[in-house]
Amino acid sequence: MARSTTERKQFLTDLYSGPFPGHGICMLPQSPPDPLADFTCSTEPVARWVPALLERYELLVRYTEALDLDCVPSVNLNTNTGVFAAAFGCPLHVFQRMETNACALPAVTSAAEADALPQPELARSQTLARILELGSLLRDRLGPEVPIGVPDIQSPFDIAALVWKKEDLFAAMIEAPDSVNRLVGKCHRLLTDFLQEFKRMFPNCNLSHCPVTAWAPPDLGCWLSEDEAGSISAAMFEEFMLPTLVAMSETFGGMGVHCCAAADHQYANFQRIPNLRALNRVFQNPPGPEPAIRLFSSKTVLIQAWLGEAEILRFLDLARSDTRYFFELSAMTIEQARPVVARLREACAATQARHSSTSTKPFSS
C-alpha cells in the first residue's frame, strides 16, 4: 500500500534534518512534449498553460502512488534561467525550431552601465508577475494543500552573470570589483524579495527547483543554482558569491545548491554555507563523486538526478556510513519502472543495513 503525502513529507523532512530514514528514490515521469511555448516569453494569458501543468502534476501523482516514490508531488513552474535577469531589462531570446530553453541576453557591458541599473521592483517585472499569476491560478484549481513549485532559481551572482555580458563581467571582477558586488547585491535583493513573496502567496510551496521531483519543507531553506562557481577561483567565490549565499541561507533557514559545473575546487566554500541541506552535483570524471561523498556526508544530502539503475548502484557502493542520498531516476513508463524501483529499494536497504550502527544519527544544523 502506498504511503500518504503526510508520511512522505515526514520521510523527506527526516532525510534533510532528522534521523536517517533511508535513501530517497523518485523519478521523472515519461510525459508528452509540451505543446506550448515558454509562458514567461509570451504575451498570451497565462491561463492557457494551466491545463498542461495540471496534466503534468497529475502524471507525477500517478507515478508517485503507483511506485510509492519518495516524492511530494508539486506543480512545477520551472522556467528558463533568465526570468530574474529579465527584471533588469535583459531580453529573453527564444530559439526558433529548437527544443531548448530561452536564454537571457545581456543588458550591460560595463561597470558604468551596471551601476546605472536601478533596483528592480518585483511589482514592475512582467516576467515575475506572470509566474505569480500562473501559480495563483493553479492554486485556485488544486487547493492550498498542493505545493506550488518555484521557477528556475539562479544565485545572485549567476543572475548578475546574465545581466552583465559575461566576458566583460569577468574582467570587471579584477578591474571594477565594487561595481560587480553592487550588481550582485541588487540581484540578491530581487531574488530575496521574490522568494519571500512566493512564500507569502503560497505557504505550502516547494522551493526545491532542481531536480524538479525533489521536495523539502519550505522552512528548511531556499534552493538555487550556482553554476558559475566552475568559472572562477576559490578566492573569487569567497569575494563575489559566498556573502550572498550565506545571507540567503540565514534568511530562509538553510539552502540547497545545484551545480553542474566543474567546481570541485569550491567544495571548501560550499561547506561554509550554513545549513547546506542538499547538494545536487553533476560530476565530471575525474575526479568523479568520491570527493563530494567524503566531504559532505554527515551534513548534506547528496541529490543525484537523471540516472539509470547502474549509476545509482555505483553511488550506493560508494556510500559511507553517514551518506544520505536522494536519487532521481531517468524517465520511463510505470511498468518499466516497477522492477527497477523494487531492486533499488532492496539495494538501498542493504546499504543502510551495512551501516546501521551510525546511519541513524540526525543531521545537526
N, C-alpha and C positions, 0 to 999 in steps of 0.2 A: 504494500500500500504506500502510495506517495506521501511524503511529509506535507504538512501545511506550510503556508507562507510564514507564519509565526515561527515555526520550527527552523525553517531555512534562514530566516533573519537571525535567529539565535546562533545557529551554526556559524554564519559568516561574522557575526559580532565577536564570537569567541575566537575565530581564526585570526582576526586582526588585533584583538586586545584582551583576550581571556585565555583560559586553559585550552590547550590544543585539542580541537575536536576531530582532527583528521585532515588530510589534504582535500582541497576542494576541486570538483570537476564540473565544468559546464561546457557548452558547445554552441557554436554559431549555427542557427538553423539554415537549412538549404532553402533559400527564398528566391522567388522570381525577380528578374531585373526590375528596377524602379522605373515606372513608365513616365515619371515626371522629372523635370529639371530641378536643380537645387532651389529650394524655396527662398533662400537668402539672396539669390541673384535674380529674382523675378519680381515683377510688379503685380502679378496675379494675386487675388485674395488667398491668404494662407489657408482658408477653409478647404481649398482644392486638395491639399495634402493630407487632410485628416483621414479619409478612407484608407489610403495606402499605409499610413503609420499605424492605424488601428489593426490592419491586417498583419503587419509585421509583429506587433505586440501580441496578438492572439496566437500567431505561429510560435513565438517564444514560449508562451504559456503552455501550448500543446507539447512542445519538446520537453519543457521542464517537468510537466506532470507525467508524461509517458515514460521518461527515462529517470525520473526522480533526481534531477540535477541539483547541484548546489547553487541555485540561481534564484534571485528575486526578480521576476520579470518586470521590466520598466519600459516606458515609452521612450524610444530612442530619438532624440532630437539632434543627433550628431550631424555636423556640417563640415564645410571646408575649413581650412585653417585660418582664413583671413577675416573672420567675422569681427574681431576686435580691431584689427588694422583698418577695416573699412570705416570705423568710427573716427579715425584720424584723417579720412579723406582718400584712402587707398582705393582705387577701382578694383573690383573683383573681375578677373578675366576668366571667361568661360571658354574652354577649348571645344571647338566645333568638331562634331563627328568623332569624338574621342571619349572612351569610357574612363574618365578620370575626373577628379575633383577640380573645382575652380581654384584659382590662386589669387592672392593679393599682389598687385603691382605697387612698387614703392611710391611714396608721396613726396619724399625729400631726399636730397643727395648731399647736404652739407650741414655743418653744425649750426650755422645761422638759420637755415630753414627749419631745422629740428627745434631750435629754441623758440622760433616764432609760432610753432604749432600751439593752439590753445588746448587746454584740458577738455577733452570731450565730455559732454553731458549725456548721461545714459538716456534721458528722455528725448534727446535730439538725434539719436542714432537709429535710422530706419532699419538697418540690418538687425540690431539687437532687439528693437521693438517687435519685429516680425517673429523672432524666436519666442519672446514672452507671450505674444498674442497666440501663436500656434500652441504653446504649452497650455494656455488658458482654455482654448477650445477643446483640447484633448482631455484635460482635467474635468471639464464640464460633461463630456461624453462618458468618461470612465468612472468618475467619482474620485474623492480625495484619497481613497485607500491605495490607488495605483501610483507607484512612483513615477515622476516625470524626470527624465534624464537631461543633463546639461548638453549644450552644443560642444563642439571641439574647443578645448581649453588649452591655449598656449601659455607659456610662462611670460611674465612681464618682459624679460629680455628677448624671448623669441618673438613676441609681438613687435617689439622695437626693431628687430632684425627684418621684419616685413615692411614696416613703415619707412625705414631708412634704407636706401639701396645698400645691399649687404656689403659689397666690397668697399664702399665708402664708409660704412659704419665701422668695419674692422680697422680701417686706417684711423678713424676718429678715436678709437679706443686708445691709441697712442697719442694722437695729436690734440684731441679735444675731449678728454675723458669726462670732464664735468658736464658737457652737453649730452654725452651718451647717458650718463646717470640721470640727468634731468628727464630725458625721454623715457627711460626705463621707469622712473618714478611716476610719470603720467600714465604709463601703461599699467603699472601696479594699482594706481588709484582706480582706473576704469574697471579693471578686472575685479578688484575687491568690491566696488560698488555694484557690479553686475551680479556677482555671486551672492552678495547679501540680499539684493532684491529678489533673486531667484529663490533663495531660501524663504524669504518672507511670503512670496506668492505661492510657493509650492513647499510647504513644510515637510511633506513626505516626498522629498526629492532624492534623486540618485546623482551624486556628484562624481561618480566614477566614470570618466569619459572614455577610457581606453584600457583594456578592450571593452566593447560595448555590453558584453554579457556580465561584467563584474558589477557587484553591488557592495556598498559598505554603509553603515549608519552615517547620516549626514553630520552628526556631531563628532565623528572621528576625523573630520578634515576634508579639505578640498583636494582634487586631483588635477594634474596638469602635465603637459608635455614640455620637456627640457631637452630638445634635440640639438640646439646649438652648442651644448656642452662638449660635443665632439670636435668642434671647430676651434676651440680656444684652449689656452693653457690653464693649469690649476690656479695660478696666481690671478689670471683674469676672471676666472669663475668666481673666486673669492671677492674680487672687487666689483664686478658688474652683475652677477647672478645671485650669489648667496644672500645678500642682505634682504632682498625682496622675498626670496623663498622662505627664509626664517620668519619674516614678518607675516607672510600669509599663513604659514603653519601655526604661528601663535594666534593669529586672528581666528582661524577656523578650527583649531583643536587638533591639528595634525595634517599630514599630506601624503598623497600617493603620487608617484612620479612615473611617467612613461618616458623612455629614452631609447631610440633606435639607432643612435649614432655610435661611432667607435669612441666610447667615452670611459673606458676602464680607468683612465688616469684621473678621473673625477670622483672615484669612489670615496676617498677621504673627505671630499667636500660634501657629497651626498650624505655621508654619515653625520655631518654637522647640522643637518636639518632636524629640528626637534620633532619627535613623534612621527618619524617617517614610517607610515603604516604599510606601504606597499611600494614595490619597485617592479615595473614592467620593462624588462630589457629585451632587445633583440641583439643577441650576442654575435660577435664576429670571431672567426677562427683563424689563427689563435688570438687570444688565449681561451676563448670559449666561456662557459658558465662557471667554471670552478672558482675563480677569484670572487665572484659575487656571492656564490654559495658560502664560501668560507667567511666572508666579511659581514654579510647581512643576516645570516642565520642567527636566531635568538632574539632578533629585534625587529625584523621587517619581513612581511610576506613577499615571496618572490612569485610574481604573476607571469606565467609563461603561456603565450597565446599563439593561435594559428598553427597548432601542432598536430602531428599524426601520433598513432599509438606508440610506434617505436621510439619517437623522440621523447614522449612522456616517460616511457620506461627507462630511458637513459637518465633523465633527470632524477627519477626515483633512485636509481643506482648510485647517484652522486650525493644523495641527501645525507646530511649529518643528523645527529640525534636531535638537534634543535631547529632543523629546517622546516619551514612551513611553505607549502606551495598552493597556488590556485591555478589550475590548468584550464585553458580553453581549447577544446578540440576543434579542428577544422570542420567545415560544413559537410554533412552527409544526411541521408534520409534517416528517419527514426528507426526503421527496420535495420538499416545498415549499422546504426549506432548501438543498438541493444547489446549485441555480444561484445562490442568494443568497450562500452562503458562497464559492463559486468567484469570483464577481465581487468580493467584498470582499477575498479573498486577492490578487487582481490589483491592486486599489486600494491595499492596504497595501504591496505590493511596489513599486508605482510611487512611493508617498510616500517609502518608505525609499530608493529609488534617487535621488530628488531631493536627499536629504540625506546621501548616502553618505560624504561627506568627514568628517563629525563624529558621525554617529549611532551608531557602534560603540564610542564611549568608554564604559568601565564607570562605573556609579554609584559614588560614593565615600561611605563611611559617615561 
